């Protein structure tokens, strides 16, 4: 009985923190569906390692890229920047998870008594019928989100407009 009460309280408190019950459920389902698509459709994965980076690319059974992980290193296996990009059927970036972490050396840890914090943000892209970027939305954990809208003139030059949006407008 106690375990059901704990699970219920945890679920209820998470949903209370969201803007609405629907927002929490929709966001969770959208993210989980991206992960499920990758898990069910990955045929193979390739990796490329250099001195300061690692790129892991996941391919579908039809040979299209469905996910790519980028890791950048400052030194001895110290990851300080990581991104995970999910691609749509047209091999265009659809959703990106970004992570940054400062890497402290042993000397910095001893003298600064600092802790390493993880900064993260999410980004999703929208495309027009010509498969050009028509918009981009970023969500930051500081409870703010920004919408980037793109338009193109007759010469094909891209123009950008940026505006702050409410957190619950991320998927709109």
Secondary structure as a PSIPRED ss2 file (coil, helix, strand):
# PSIPRED VFORMAT (PSIPRED V4.0)

   1 X C   1.000  0.000  0.000
   2 X H   0.000  1.000  0.000
   3 X H   0.000  1.000  0.000
   4 X H   0.000  1.000  0.000
   5 X H   0.000  1.000  0.000
   6 X H   0.000  1.000  0.000
   7 X H   0.000  1.000  0.000
   8 X H   0.000  1.000  0.000
   9 X H   0.000  1.000  0.000
  10 X H   0.000  1.000  0.000
  11 X H   0.000  1.000  0.000
  12 X H   0.000  1.000  0.000
  13 X H   0.000  1.000  0.000
  14 X H   0.000  1.000  0.000
  15 X H   0.000  1.000  0.000
  16 X H   0.000  1.000  0.000
  17 X H   0.000  1.000  0.000
  18 X C   1.000  0.000  0.000
  19 X C   1.000  0.000  0.000
  20 X C   1.000  0.000  0.000
  21 X H   0.000  1.000  0.000
  22 X H   0.000  1.000  0.000
  23 X H   0.000  1.000  0.000
  24 X H   0.000  1.000  0.000
  25 X H   0.000  1.000  0.000
  26 X H   0.000  1.000  0.000
  27 X H   0.000  1.000  0.000
  28 X H   0.000  1.000  0.000
  29 X H   0.000  1.000  0.000
  30 X H   0.000  1.000  0.000
  31 X H   0.000  1.000  0.000
  32 X H   0.000  1.000  0.000
  33 X H   0.000  1.000  0.000
  34 X H   0.000  1.000  0.000
  35 X H   0.000  1.000  0.000
  36 X H   0.000  1.000  0.000
  37 X H   0.000  1.000  0.000
  38 X H   0.000  1.000  0.000
  39 X H   0.000  1.000  0.000
  40 X H   0.000  1.000  0.000
  41 X H   0.000  1.000  0.000
  42 X E   0.000  0.000  1.000
  43 X E   0.000  0.000  1.000
  44 X E   0.000  0.000  1.000
  45 X E   0.000  0.000  1.000
  46 X E   0.000  0.000  1.000
  47 X E   0.000  0.000  1.000
  48 X E   0.000  0.000  1.000
  49 X E   0.000  0.000  1.000
  50 X C   1.000  0.000  0.000
  51 X C   1.000  0.000  0.000
  52 X C   1.000  0.000  0.000
  53 X E   0.000  0.000  1.000
  54 X E   0.000  0.000  1.000
  55 X E   0.000  0.000  1.000
  56 X E   0.000  0.000  1.000
  57 X E   0.000  0.000  1.000
  58 X E   0.000  0.000  1.000
  59 X E   0.000  0.000  1.000
  60 X E   0.000  0.000  1.000
  61 X C   1.000  0.000  0.000
  62 X C   1.000  0.000  0.000
  63 X C   1.000  0.000  0.000
  64 X C   1.000  0.000  0.000
  65 X E   0.000  0.000  1.000
  66 X E   0.000  0.000  1.000
  67 X E   0.000  0.000  1.000
  68 X E   0.000  0.000  1.000
  69 X E   0.000  0.000  1.000
  70 X E   0.000  0.000  1.000
  71 X E   0.000  0.000  1.000
  72 X E   0.000  0.000  1.000
  73 X E   0.000  0.000  1.000
  74 X C   1.000  0.000  0.000
  75 X C   1.000  0.000  0.000
  76 X C   1.000  0.000  0.000
  77 X C   1.000  0.000  0.000
  78 X C   1.000  0.000  0.000
  79 X E   0.000  0.000  1.000
  80 X E   0.000  0.000  1.000
  81 X E   0.000  0.000  1.000
  82 X E   0.000  0.000  1.000
  83 X E   0.000  0.000  1.000
  84 X E   0.000  0.000  1.000
  85 X E   0.000  0.000  1.000
  86 X E   0.000  0.000  1.000
  87 X E   0.000  0.000  1.000
  88 X C   1.000  0.000  0.000
  89 X C   1.000  0.000  0.000
  90 X C   1.000  0.000  0.000
  91 X C   1.000  0.000  0.000
  92 X C   1.000  0.000  0.000
  93 X E   0.000  0.000  1.000
  94 X E   0.000  0.000  1.000
  95 X E   0.000  0.000  1.000
  96 X E   0.000  0.000  1.000
  97 X E   0.000  0.000  1.000
  98 X E   0.000  0.000  1.000
  99 X E   0.000  0.000  1.000
 100 X E   0.000  0.000  1.000
 101 X E   0.000  0.000  1.000
 102 X C   1.000  0.000  0.000
 103 X C   1.000  0.000  0.000
 104 X C   1.000  0.000  0.000
 105 X C   1.000  0.000  0.000
 106 X H   0.000  1.000  0.000
 107 X H   0.000  1.000  0.000
 108 X H   0.000  1.000  0.000
 109 X H   0.000  1.000  0.000
 110 X H   0.000  1.000  0.000
 111 X H   0.000  1.000  0.000
 112 X H   0.000  1.000  0.000
 113 X C   1.000  0.000  0.000
 114 X C   1.000  0.000  0.000
 115 X C   1.000  0.000  0.000
 116 X C   1.000  0.000  0.000
 117 X C   1.000  0.000  0.000
 118 X E   0.000  0.000  1.000
 119 X E   0.000  0.000  1.000
 120 X E   0.000  0.000  1.000
 121 X E   0.000  0.000  1.000
 122 X E   0.000  0.000  1.000
 123 X E   0.000  0.000  1.000
 124 X E   0.000  0.000  1.000
 125 X E   0.000  0.000  1.000
 126 X E   0.000  0.000  1.000
 127 X E   0.000  0.000  1.000
 128 X C   1.000  0.000  0.000
 129 X C   1.000  0.000  0.000
 130 X C   1.000  0.000  0.000
 131 X C   1.000  0.000  0.000
 132 X C   1.000  0.000  0.000
 133 X E   0.000  0.000  1.000
 134 X E   0.000  0.000  1.000
 135 X E   0.000  0.000  1.000
 136 X E   0.000  0.000  1.000
 137 X E   0.000  0.000  1.000
 138 X E   0.000  0.000  1.000
 139 X E   0.000  0.000  1.000
 140 X E   0.000  0.000  1.000
 141 X C   1.000  0.000  0.000
 142 X C   1.000  0.000  0.000
 143 X C   1.000  0.000  0.000
 144 X E   0.000  0.000  1.000
 145 X E   0.000  0.000  1.000
 146 X E   0.000  0.000  1.000
 147 X E   0.000  0.000  1.000
 148 X E   0.000  0.000  1.000
 149 X E   0.000  0.000  1.000
 150 X E   0.000  0.000  1.000
 151 X E   0.000  0.000  1.000
 152 X E   0.000  0.000  1.000
 153 X C   1.000  0.000  0.000
 154 X C   1.000  0.000  0.000
 155 X C   1.000  0.000  0.000
 156 X C   1.000  0.000  0.000
 157 X C   1.000  0.000  0.000
 158 X E   0.000  0.000  1.000
 159 X E   0.000  0.000  1.000
 160 X E   0.000  0.000  1.000
 161 X E   0.000  0.000  1.000
 162 X E   0.000  0.000  1.000
 163 X E   0.000  0.000  1.000
 164 X E   0.000  0.000  1.000
 165 X E   0.000  0.000  1.000
 166 X C   1.000  0.000  0.000
 167 X H   0.000  1.000  0.000
 168 X H   0.000  1.000  0.000
 169 X H   0.000  1.000  0.000
 170 X C   1.000  0.000  0.000
 171 X C   1.000  0.000  0.000
 172 X C   1.000  0.000  0.000
